[in-house]
Amino acid sequence: MLEKLNSGVGGVMWKVVFVLISISFVLGGVGTYLVGSHDTSAAKVNGEEISQHTFQSALQQQTRTFSDEMGSEFSLLMDSPEFQTRFRQDVLNGLVDESLIGQYLQSLGLAVSDEQIKRAIVSNPNFQKDGKFDNEQYQSFLRLNGISSDYYAQTLRASVAMQQMQYGLLGTEALSEPQLQQLIKQIFQTREVRLTAFPLADQVAKQVISDQEAEQYYNEHKSAFMVPELVKVEYIDIAKPDVEKNIKVGDVEIAQYYQDNKAQFSGKTSQHLAHIQVADQALAQDLYQQLQNGADFAALAQAHSQDKLSAVNGGDLSWSTDGAFPAAFEQTAYATDVGAVSQPVKVDGAYHLIKVLERRQGEVQPLDQVKSRIADIIRNEQTSSGFFRLEKEAAEKAFENQASLADVEQVIGKKAVQTDYFSRQDVPTALNFSNVVYNIFDTDLLQGGMNSEAINVGEQHSLIVRVLDHKAAGNKTFEEAKADIVALLKRQKAEALLLSEAKKAADSLNQGGSPQTVALPQGISLAENTQQFVYARMQDSGLREGVFSMTATEGKSVYKAVQDDNGEIYLAELIKVSDGVADSQEQQALAASYLQAKQLQTYNNLLQSLRNQAKIEINQDFLQQQN
């Protein structure tokens, strides 16, 4: 970890972090649905306000994301005031970009309706139970991720709109066969190289670091030796298996459930539909008449439908069952014969021509076929009610006896688990849920001596937690950090020495020196074995950059000092360069990557153009207060 700190705030990590921030805002979307009044803006984009509340929410989200991904490295970066200022500025820039794209999509008529969002949520398999939308699973998803339904809907809206724009604006890029072949020659280029290793471990062992050098490094890099806030926790989980193991379902219960709920086991009628959506009734009637006269439905949908997402597929809405669309839409579809097109029907302010491509009628399933399914349903219902009773009783015991989890253990029937010390960046898997981490580190639980409430972490899964000990964040002393510093400085000195030796040897050989007489460190002789490297297949970025940055000379070897990702030093001898060759799978992957890069370039050009034309007002006073 210490090696990575040498690049400092201005190094590669800095650039990577802010590239990721920009991309995450573009692809993920952060809702700007809370609008205040008076002086509550963080920025205004063409008069549209980005509220301070939205900025704070986005800042917290991005901080959590990068903290989870980078761990202690991100904490160290956040110690820098300069980094914090840039971080906040880039978060705000992401929100500005999102607002610009949202306004642009509206200008193209690509706004996503509330009905489309509702349909996307209801049809999401993750929110369904027994083939139907289950609100509890949906609410559990929101609770688990710490987001509101409005926020999720806004994120979904941005995602659907971006897909529409991708189909339209960004879907026009193409890659010709000659272009592809030229890329293959470059990206899959092969180089024959001899690598002479300059053993690093031997050189490290020879280095001597004085106490003065070590202490100077410590004083100049104190933030690198920060010890994060630590806690030791005791917890007990309440989960579905704790209840389910005691539940037995008999044949009588199954038969009774079948009789009471026969309609549930009648397979739903499913339909494969397509539609054309327009805003004007006269246009809808005109299109209907064209269809009656033999016009192609898919062609008219592509040319006229306002539902851009389905229009690119000829209006195809795929297969659906009851409840997937508004009632008026479904009633019209059911009243239309297979292969026929309905009269225009008005739904949510727009006119729809509906074509029934296929229809499948549902049939009642006999008891024998659904017996195991019914048993699961009954078991799940009894488990669900039993779980909530158990959770309620455990939470009451935790509240009544704040001194320990002993009473909760008796209720649940299992022992509490005690952890070792951990920080926010290395939370044990069993506790690694955002709401649990928040309760441990950001509430009165941190002071110890009390139990948490039952914290929901999933469907029929809760945790009750207490903090046994807490250690505040601090810095290692010099004595605690000395061994790590000495090891780091020894390696740095050894790398610098060997790199210098390798460069001298390369210069001598490139200037005509003989391989037999070139000066090399004791015990090292030029390698005789040849290795082949293909640019696109190299995992070691350091070695790849070194080997493929060498300029080939016809009929003559070229030498260069190179270093791999592990810090090992080599004298590289470039012997031969060959054009690349790729198999069909690699060609497809390369073409896809190229088109994605071109799409990103098109998107960035669009964004820059929107910025150049926009009126963007940043609330500098607010940002200054944040800094």
ROLOMAR-692067 format. One record per residue (C-alpha): residue number from 1; residue in one letter; x, y, z. Coordinates in pm, whole numbers, plus 50000, padded with zeros to 5 digits. Example, Ala and Ser with C-alpha at 12.3 -4.5 7.8 and 13.67 -1.06 7.14 Angstrom:
2
1:A:51230:49550:50780;
2:S:51367:49894:50714;
***
This chain:
627
1:M:50000:50000:50000;
2:L:50283:50241:50085;
3:E:50427:50214:49737;
4:K:50102:50345:49589;
5:L:50119:50658:49802;
6:N:50435:50777:49633;
7:S:50239:50899:49331;
8:G:50058:51141:49561;
9:V:49740:51328:49499;
10:G:49853:51428:49151;
11:G:49925:51072:49036;
12:V:49744:50804:48842;
13:M:49504:50717:49124;
14:W:49378:51074:49128;
15:K:49296:51060:48757;
16:V:49132:50719:48781;
17:V:48907:50829:49066;
18:F:48771:51129:48879;
19:V:48726:50941:48552;
20:L:48522:50686:48745;
21:I:48317:50958:48909;
22:S:48227:51109:48573;
23:I:48135:50773:48420;
24:S:47933:50661:48721;
25:F:47718:50971:48706;
26:V:47664:50937:48332;
27:L:47561:50571:48348;
28:G:47400:50549:48688;
29:G:47206:50873:48706;
30:V:47152:51063:49028;
31:G:46799:51191:49088;
32:T:46735:51563:49095;
33:Y:46380:51530:49211;
34:L:46399:51747:49523;
35:V:46371:52112:49440;
36:G:46377:52379:49704;
37:S:46315:52747:49696;
38:H:46500:53057:49808;
39:D:46880:53005:49815;
40:T:46880:52625:49818;
41:S:47060:52553:49493;
42:A:47404:52404:49447;
43:A:47386:52498:49079;
44:K:47141:52595:48807;
45:V:47149:52458:48454;
46:N:46954:52666:48203;
47:G:46740:52778:48498;
48:E:46682:52423:48626;
49:E:46793:52394:48988;
50:I:47021:52126:49130;
51:S:46934:52147:49498;
52:Q:47184:52140:49781;
53:H:46999:51836:49916;
54:T:47055:51655:49586;
55:F:47424:51748:49591;
56:Q:47465:51621:49949;
57:S:47290:51294:49863;
58:A:47510:51247:49557;
59:L:47823:51331:49756;
60:Q:47734:51075:50023;
61:Q:47655:50812:49760;
62:Q:47985:50861:49577;
63:T:48181:50868:49904;
64:R:48028:50533:50005;
65:T:48088:50386:49660;
66:F:48457:50475:49643;
67:S:48511:50389:50009;
68:D:48370:50042:49943;
69:E:48579:49997:49626;
70:M:48911:50146:49738;
71:G:48901:50096:50114;
72:S:49179:50263:50313;
73:E:49337:50412:49998;
74:F:49033:50633:49951;
75:S:49042:50737:50319;
76:L:49403:50845:50275;
77:L:49317:51047:49965;
78:M:49030:51216:50150;
79:D:49283:51342:50406;
80:S:49401:51585:50141;
81:P:49201:51914:50136;
82:E:49292:51950:49768;
83:F:49149:51607:49691;
84:Q:48830:51681:49887;
85:T:48777:52004:49694;
86:R:48826:51830:49360;
87:F:48604:51542:49470;
88:R:48314:51777:49556;
89:Q:48362:51971:49233;
90:D:48351:51656:49023;
91:V:48038:51534:49201;
92:L:47869:51864:49113;
93:N:47998:51843:48755;
94:G:47838:51500:48728;
95:L:47503:51640:48838;
96:V:47535:51925:48586;
97:D:47607:51675:48308;
98:E:47305:51470:48410;
99:S:47082:51776:48401;
100:L:47212:51871:48055;
101:I:47147:51523:47917;
102:G:46800:51516:48073;
103:Q:46710:51846:47911;
104:Y:46848:51728:47578;
105:L:46644:51408:47589;
106:Q:46330:51610:47657;
107:S:46405:51828:47354;
108:L:46422:51510:47142;
109:G:46086:51393:47269;
110:L:46248:51098:47447;
111:A:46090:51168:47785;
112:V:45993:50849:47969;
113:S:45635:50835:48094;
114:D:45529:50738:48446;
115:E:45347:50440:48293;
116:Q:45669:50311:48136;
117:I:45845:50335:48472;
118:K:45559:50157:48647;
119:R:45561:49884:48384;
120:A:45939:49838:48420;
121:I:45913:49805:48799;
122:V:45613:49569:48796;
123:S:45768:49342:48531;
124:N:46112:49326:48698;
125:P:46167:48956:48790;
126:N:46351:49063:49106;
127:F:46028:49211:49241;
128:Q:45803:48917:49153;
129:K:45679:48624:49356;
130:D:45490:48334:49198;
131:G:45479:48528:48872;
132:K:45323:48840:49028;
133:F:45460:49172:49143;
134:D:45536:49154:49517;
135:N:45544:49494:49684;
136:E:45721:49357:49991;
137:Q:46015:49239:49780;
138:Y:46024:49579:49611;
139:Q:46018:49763:49945;
140:S:46283:49527:50082;
141:F:46507:49615:49787;
142:L:46463:49986:49859;
143:R:46534:49943:50231;
144:L:46839:49727:50169;
145:N:46990:49986:49936;
146:G:46887:50284:50148;
147:I:46696:50460:49869;
148:S:46345:50597:49827;
149:S:46093:50487:49564;
150:D:46115:50833:49404;
151:Y:46493:50805:49380;
152:Y:46473:50458:49224;
153:A:46210:50570:48975;
154:Q:46422:50869:48876;
155:T:46728:50648:48828;
156:L:46523:50404:48621;
157:R:46383:50691:48414;
158:A:46736:50813:48337;
159:S:46845:50460:48243;
160:V:46554:50406:48002;
161:A:46605:50749:47846;
162:M:46976:50678:47799;
163:Q:46888:50352:47624;
164:Q:46658:50540:47390;
165:M:46932:50788:47310;
166:Q:47180:50505:47259;
167:Y:46948:50342:47003;
168:G:46902:50669:46823;
169:L:47200:50901:46854;
170:L:47476:50658:46952;
171:G:47368:50355:46749;
172:T:47495:50490:46417;
173:E:47864:50411:46461;
174:A:48008:50143:46233;
175:L:48342:49970:46178;
176:S:48443:49869:45825;
177:E:48632:49548:45752;
178:P:48954:49734:45647;
179:Q:48939:49937:45967;
180:L:48896:49621:46172;
181:Q:49190:49449:46003;
182:Q:49410:49753:46065;
183:L:49312:49751:46433;
184:I:49391:49379:46457;
185:K:49740:49440:46316;
186:Q:49804:49700:46585;
187:I:49622:49563:46890;
188:F:49737:49204:46842;
189:Q:50089:49297:46733;
190:T:50347:49033:46833;
191:R:50698:49113:46957;
192:E:50986:48872:47007;
193:V:51192:48983:47303;
194:R:51475:48862:47527;
195:L:51442:48972:47888;
196:T:51749:48980:48110;
197:A:51641:48997:48475;
198:F:51822:49217:48726;
199:P:51739:49032:49053;
200:L:51567:49277:49285;
201:A:51561:49067:49604;
202:D:51940:49035:49612;
203:Q:51983:49409:49573;
204:V:51719:49488:49839;
205:A:51910:49274:50091;
206:K:52223:49485:50034;
207:Q:52057:49819:50113;
208:V:52101:49998:50447;
209:I:51849:50254:50577;
210:S:51944:50482:50866;
211:D:51707:50576:51144;
212:Q:51731:50936:51023;
213:E:51611:50840:50670;
214:A:51325:50633:50810;
215:E:51216:50907:51050;
216:Q:51232:51171:50778;
217:Y:51005:50958:50556;
218:Y:50764:50908:50846;
219:N:50742:51283:50913;
220:E:50684:51360:50544;
221:H:50416:51090:50501;
222:K:50234:51078:50833;
223:S:49894:51049:50670;
224:A:50005:50718:50517;
225:F:50024:50565:50863;
226:M:49672:50645:50972;
227:V:49500:50373:51173;
228:P:49127:50379:51089;
229:E:48847:50382:51344;
230:L:48796:50027:51476;
231:V:48511:49847:51648;
232:K:48455:49507:51803;
233:V:48096:49387:51768;
234:E:47862:49119:51893;
235:Y:47560:49030:51684;
236:I:47287:48776:51634;
237:D:47098:48724:51309;
238:I:46732:48630:51277;
239:A:46677:48451:50948;
240:K:46422:48247:50758;
241:P:46585:47908:50838;
242:D:46543:47977:51213;
243:V:46166:47958:51161;
244:E:46135:47732:50858;
245:K:46299:47431:51023;
246:N:46000:47394:51260;
247:I:45725:47413:50995;
248:K:45547:47102:50862;
249:V:45286:47118:50583;
250:G:45026:46835:50557;
251:D:44819:46704:50265;
252:V:44494:46836:50417;
253:E:44631:47190:50423;
254:I:44750:47155:50064;
255:A:44413:47026:49938;
256:Q:44223:47302:50120;
257:Y:44450:47571:49980;
258:Y:44400:47432:49628;
259:Q:44020:47447:49660;
260:D:44026:47798:49803;
261:N:44265:47935:49542;
262:K:44188:47746:49220;
263:A:44200:48061:49015;
264:Q:44561:48100:49117;
265:F:44646:47778:48935;
266:S:44476:47873:48612;
267:G:44755:47962:48378;
268:K:44730:48324:48270;
269:T:44654:48410:47912;
270:S:44969:48561:47765;
271:Q:44993:48780:47459;
272:H:45270:48882:47223;
273:L:45184:49240:47132;
274:A:45314:49526:46924;
275:H:45191:49885:46918;
276:I:45223:50223:46751;
277:Q:45189:50521:46986;
278:V:45106:50868:46855;
279:A:44984:51188:47015;
280:D:44725:51286:46752;
281:Q:44393:51104:46695;
282:A:44377:51205:46331;
283:L:44723:51056:46268;
284:A:44620:50738:46452;
285:Q:44313:50702:46227;
286:D:44522:50765:45918;
287:L:44775:50497:46020;
288:Y:44491:50254:46095;
289:Q:44350:50308:45748;
290:Q:44695:50251:45594;
291:L:44718:49921:45782;
292:Q:44376:49817:45656;
293:N:44503:49887:45306;
294:G:44801:49653:45353;
295:A:45074:49877:45497;
296:D:45349:49708:45700;
297:F:45290:49750:46076;
298:A:45659:49734:46173;
299:A:45757:49996:45914;
300:L:45487:50237:46034;
301:A:45593:50181:46396;
302:Q:45954:50263:46315;
303:A:45852:50575:46126;
304:H:45580:50717:46352;
305:S:45568:50562:46701;
306:Q:45659:50793:46989;
307:D:45759:50492:47200;
308:K:46117:50496:47071;
309:L:46221:50196:47277;
310:S:45977:49963:47100;
311:A:45976:50152:46769;
312:V:46326:50034:46678;
313:N:46187:49678:46698;
314:G:45882:49750:46484;
315:G:45666:49831:46789;
316:D:45729:49488:46947;
317:L:45636:49479:47319;
318:S:45730:49113:47362;
319:W:45517:48868:47564;
320:S:45306:48991:47856;
321:T:45039:48870:48097;
322:D:44758:49038:48289;
323:G:44857:49355:48470;
324:A:45157:49443:48258;
325:F:44976:49730:48079;
326:P:44699:49978:48168;
327:A:44350:49826:48182;
328:A:44218:50006:47869;
329:F:44521:49889:47671;
330:E:44480:49525:47779;
331:Q:44103:49520:47726;
332:T:44150:49640:47369;
333:A:44423:49382:47309;
334:Y:44204:49096:47438;
335:A:43919:49212:47216;
336:T:44145:49197:46907;
337:D:44195:48877:46709;
338:V:44541:48726:46660;
339:G:44704:48887:46358;
340:A:44463:49180:46361;
341:V:44517:49545:46454;
342:S:44286:49731:46690;
343:Q:44112:50059:46628;
344:P:44304:50349:46791;
345:V:44254:50347:47169;
346:K:44336:50640:47396;
347:V:44553:50548:47696;
348:D:44722:50804:47926;
349:G:44681:51088:47678;
350:A:44822:50903:47375;
351:Y:44662:50695:47097;
352:H:44767:50333:47043;
353:L:44723:50092:46754;
354:I:44766:49744:46901;
355:K:44858:49436:46698;
356:V:44817:49090:46853;
357:L:45102:48877:46718;
358:E:45030:48562:46925;
359:R:44811:48455:47217;
360:R:44832:48159:47457;
361:Q:44532:48057:47666;
362:G:44594:47940:48023;
363:E:44462:47609:48159;
364:V:44376:47496:48515;
365:Q:44650:47272:48653;
366:P:44549:46955:48846;
367:L:44638:46926:49214;
368:D:44909:46664:49155;
369:Q:45100:46904:48932;
370:V:45096:47194:49178;
371:K:45113:47007:49509;
372:S:45477:47085:49581;
373:R:45425:47445:49473;
374:I:45130:47481:49712;
375:A:45337:47328:49993;
376:D:45605:47589:49928;
377:I:45344:47868:49930;
378:I:45197:47753:50263;
379:R:45543:47702:50410;
380:N:45652:48049:50296;
381:E:45338:48211:50439;
382:Q:45380:48037:50773;
383:T:45752:48112:50772;
384:S:45688:48479:50696;
385:S:45435:48524:50977;
386:G:45653:48318:51213;
387:F:45960:48522:51124;
388:F:45794:48854:51203;
389:R:45665:48719:51536;
390:L:46015:48596:51623;
391:E:46176:48921:51509;
392:K:45931:49125:51720;
393:E:45992:48914:52032;
394:A:46372:48930:51985;
395:A:46362:49309:51940;
396:E:46156:49346:52257;
397:K:46405:49136:52456;
398:A:46696:49337:52315;
399:F:46526:49658:52426;
400:E:46434:49530:52772;
401:N:46785:49404:52851;
402:Q:47041:49646:52710;
403:A:47329:49488:52901;
404:S:47374:49192:52665;
405:L:47221:48975:52395;
406:A:47161:48684:52635;
407:D:46781:48716:52632;
408:V:46781:48740:52251;
409:E:46987:48422:52233;
410:Q:46721:48236:52432;
411:V:46442:48359:52204;
412:I:46624:48274:51880;
413:G:46778:47955:52007;
414:K:47136:48022:51904;
415:K:47444:48201:52031;
416:A:47550:48553:51936;
417:V:47865:48591:51726;
418:Q:48158:48806:51838;
419:T:48387:48968:51578;
420:D:48749:49079:51587;
421:Y:48824:49451:51549;
422:F:48732:49591:51207;
423:S:48705:49926:51030;
424:R:48451:50069:50786;
425:Q:48667:49936:50501;
426:D:48686:49572:50613;
427:V:48344:49499:50760;
428:P:48282:49124:50802;
429:T:48061:48982:50528;
430:A:47782:48894:50773;
431:L:47756:49263:50875;
432:N:47841:49429:50544;
433:F:47508:49602:50479;
434:S:47490:49981:50446;
435:N:47222:50021:50715;
436:V:47410:49795:50958;
437:V:47740:49978:50902;
438:Y:47559:50307:50954;
439:N:47410:50188:51284;
440:I:47747:50065:51409;
441:F:47961:50367:51319;
442:D:47720:50662:51302;
443:T:47474:50623:51590;
444:D:47484:50600:51970;
445:L:47560:50228:51937;
446:L:47924:50330:51887;
447:Q:47944:50437:52253;
448:G:47868:50079:52364;
449:G:47635:49951:52637;
450:M:47323:49918:52423;
451:N:47159:49690:52168;
452:S:47036:49794:51827;
453:E:46683:49748:51702;
454:A:46621:49460:51463;
455:I:46791:49588:51145;
456:N:46639:49449:50825;
457:V:46906:49330:50578;
458:G:46699:49127:50336;
459:E:46385:48923:50293;
460:Q:46314:48760:50630;
461:H:46660:48842:50758;
462:S:46743:49087:51037;
463:L:47038:49159:51265;
464:I:47058:49282:51625;
465:V:47398:49433:51701;
466:R:47590:49577:51997;
467:V:47935:49740:51999;
468:L:48166:49578:52255;
469:D:48464:49813:52208;
470:H:48557:50117:52003;
471:K:48899:50256:51909;
472:A:48913:50604:51760;
473:A:49112:50673:51442;
474:G:49474:50775:51489;
475:N:49826:50738:51352;
476:K:50085:50468:51402;
477:T:50386:50584:51600;
478:F:50722:50592:51428;
479:E:50826:50276:51610;
480:E:50510:50096:51494;
481:A:50566:50205:51133;
482:K:50946:50176:51124;
483:A:50972:49820:50988;
484:D:50736:49896:50697;
485:I:50922:50219:50617;
486:V:51263:50051:50617;
487:A:51135:49776:50384;
488:L:50984:50032:50148;
489:L:51296:50252:50135;
490:K:51522:49952:50080;
491:R:51310:49847:49784;
492:Q:51302:50198:49641;
493:K:51680:50227:49658;
494:A:51727:49884:49502;
495:E:51484:49959:49219;
496:A:51650:50293:49142;
497:L:51997:50136:49141;
498:L:51904:49845:48915;
499:L:51703:50066:48680;
500:S:52006:50291:48642;
501:E:52229:49991:48569;
502:A:51982:49855:48312;
503:K:51956:50195:48138;
504:K:52336:50224:48116;
505:A:52357:49877:47961;
506:A:52078:49959:47712;
507:D:52243:50286:47609;
508:S:52576:50112:47557;
509:L:52425:49836:47344;
510:N:52213:50076:47137;
511:Q:52527:50281:47062;
512:G:52701:49980:46914;
513:G:52850:49814:47220;
514:S:52908:49441:47205;
515:P:52684:49209:47406;
516:Q:53002:49025:47507;
517:T:53169:49334:47655;
518:V:52878:49539:47791;
519:A:52905:49612:48165;
520:L:52643:49427:48369;
521:P:52607:49385:48747;
522:Q:52800:49093:48888;
523:G:52633:48756:48830;
524:I:52412:48879:48543;
525:S:52453:48769:48180;
526:L:52237:48854:47880;
527:A:51940:48622:47831;
528:E:51943:48380:47537;
529:N:51580:48260:47553;
530:T:51330:48443:47332;
531:Q:50977:48526:47449;
532:Q:50675:48631:47243;
533:F:50440:48903:47365;
534:V:50102:48997:47212;
535:Y:49988:49345:47310;
536:A:49618:49262:47362;
537:R:49696:48951:47567;
538:M:49946:49097:47814;
539:Q:49821:49131:48170;
540:D:50129:49311:48306;
541:S:50072:49677:48213;
542:G:50421:49792:48313;
543:L:50598:49533:48103;
544:R:50354:49587:47814;
545:E:50419:49961:47813;
546:G:50795:49908:47821;
547:V:50815:49637:47552;
548:F:50568:49796:47308;
549:S:50712:50148:47337;
550:M:51042:50031:47182;
551:T:51104:50147:46825;
552:A:51208:49858:46604;
553:T:51511:49890:46373;
554:E:51533:49661:46068;
555:G:51808:49401:46102;
556:K:51924:49528:46441;
557:S:51835:49455:46801;
558:V:51706:49742:47016;
559:Y:51752:49752:47394;
560:K:51561:49923:47674;
561:A:51534:49910:48054;
562:V:51181:49804:48152;
563:Q:50998:49740:48480;
564:D:50699:49513:48541;
565:D:50401:49568:48771;
566:N:50583:49399:49060;
567:G:50879:49639:49034;
568:E:51118:49382:48883;
569:I:51380:49530:48646;
570:Y:51473:49385:48306;
571:L:51699:49470:48014;
572:A:51473:49408:47714;
573:E:51615:49319:47370;
574:L:51364:49366:47087;
575:I:51435:49120:46807;
576:K:51131:49113:46579;
577:V:50790:49281:46531;
578:S:50500:49106:46351;
579:D:50151:49225:46255;
580:G:49875:49095:46476;
581:V:49645:48803:46404;
582:A:49320:48738:46597;
583:D:49063:48459:46604;
584:S:48694:48527:46534;
585:Q:48602:48568:46900;
586:E:48881:48818:46955;
587:Q:48780:49007:46643;
588:Q:48422:49036:46767;
589:A:48540:49158:47108;
590:L:48773:49413:46945;
591:A:48497:49544:46718;
592:A:48260:49578:47014;
593:S:48523:49763:47221;
594:Y:48599:49996:46931;
595:L:48231:50083:46879;
596:Q:48184:50140:47253;
597:A:48481:50378:47248;
598:K:48337:50562:46948;
599:Q:47998:50585:47120;
600:L:48165:50727:47430;
601:Q:48350:50979:47214;
602:T:48023:51080:47046;
603:Y:47857:51112:47385;
604:N:48143:51324:47523;
605:N:48133:51549:47216;
606:L:47757:51592:47265;
607:L:47806:51674:47631;
608:Q:48075:51930:47553;
609:S:47849:52091:47293;
610:L:47562:52110:47544;
611:R:47795:52266:47801;
612:N:47916:52526:47550;
613:Q:47557:52631:47479;
614:A:47422:52610:47834;
615:K:47389:52870:48104;
616:I:47545:52705:48409;
617:E:47538:52894:48740;
618:I:47741:52745:49026;
619:N:47661:52853:49383;
620:Q:48020:52933:49477;
621:D:47925:53046:49828;
622:F:47771:52707:49897;
623:L:48074:52522:49756;
624:Q:48309:52741:49960;
625:Q:48116:52652:50276;
626:Q:48150:52284:50188;
627:N:48525:52319:50139;
***
